[in-house]
Amino acid sequence: MKKIAILGPGCANCKKLEANTREALASLGMEAEVVKITDMNEIAEFGLVRTPAIAVDGQLVSNGKVLEADKIAALLQK
């Protein structure tokens, strides 16, 4: 099972990215653990400059933008 982290301070964009991520998982019929990381020290460990961001299994896959569900689904299928 994949572990997906939504990285950001909890703003509206972070919430939208989380919702889009859950929508992408549902469209794929894929199960994953989705966690929100709001602690700035933990976020800094990913080397982020801009949030929101998505990390899949510890690897940063997108940052600084709110991806639509179809783009997230494409990332998850790789």
N, C-alpha and C positions, 0 to 999 in steps of 0.2 A: 504494500500500500504506500502510495506517495504521501509525503508530508509537504504541504504548501503553506508558506508563511507570507502573510500580508504585512508589509513593513510600513509604518507611518505613525504619526501622532494621534490618529483617531479622528481625523477631519472628515468632511463630507466625501472627498475624493477617495479616501481610504475605505470608507464604508461602501461606496459605489464599486470599487475594485473588488472588495470581498464578495459583494452580491453578484458581480459579473463572473467571478471565479466559481462560485457555487452553481450559477446557471450553466457555465461551461461543463462542469463535472456532471451535472444532471443530463445535459444533452448528449454526453458521451457514455452515460451509464457507468461512470467511473466513481469508485469510492476513494476518498483521500482524507487525511487529517488536515483540516484547515485551522491554522492558528494565527492570531493577531499579535504582532510584536510592536509595542508602543514605547518600550524603554529605549531611550536615545543611545545608551551605551551598547545595547545589543544591536541596534540598527547600525551603529558606527562600525561594528565588527564586519559588516558586509561591505564596507568601503563606500557607502552611499553618499551622494552629494544631494540628490533630490528624491523626495518621496511623492507619492506612494510607490511602492515597489512590490515585486513578487519574487520569492525564492522557492524553487522546487528541489526538494531533497538537499537543501543547504546551498544550492547554486542559484545565484542571482540571474533571473531571466528577463526582467524588465524593470526599469525604474524611471521615475519622473513623469509618468503618464498613466491615465486610466484606460487600460485596454478594454475593448469590447469583448463579450463572451466568445465570439467566434475566433478572435485572435488568441485568446487564452486557450481555447480548445486545441488550436493548432500547435501551440507550445507544449501542451500536455501530451500530445500524440507523438512527439519526437522521442 
